[in-house]
Amino acid sequence: MKPNTQKIFAERLGRTLGRLWQSCVRLDRRATSWLVEQRWAPGVAKAVLLIIKLVVLGVLVCAAFLLALSIMLAVVAAWTARYSAYDEPEEWAIGDHADHKRSVFYDPINYNDDPDPRFHDER
């Protein structure tokens, strides 16, 4: 007599998927027979159920595409943030960090600076 061996994961998964497939086929047959009982033509009932299946498949494919696209954008954003240079000076620094000559409101009169060639000094 052969000793009882434990079923491996692949075998359990295969049996579960097989039962799931059989239940889906059974539901499809029940839906088709219900539509035929409602006085639909058998060909029309099958066509309507096929269209419903294709619409559901399209929605699932679209959702998977959007999920993959959002994950890809998150990875690109993380990669960009990781490789950005942190030691570069900020272009729009505020306060003492800014180079006051590059400021929009810079006027050499307000600072004790050398004459700036951008401004005409009539001394």
Sequence and secondary structure as in RCSB ss.txt:
>XXXX:A:sequence
MKPNTQKIFAERLGRTLGRLWQSCVRLDRRATSWLVEQRWAPGVAKAVLLIIKLVVLGVLVCAAFLLALSIMLAV
VAAWTARYSAYDEPEEWAIGDHADHKRSVFYDPINYNDDPDPRFHDER
>XXXX:A:secstr
        HHHHHHHHHHHHHHHHHHHHHHHHHHHHHTT  HHHHHHHHHHHHHHHHHHHHHHHHHHHHHHHHHH
HHHHHHHTS SSS  TT  GGGS GGGSTT  GGGTT    TTS    
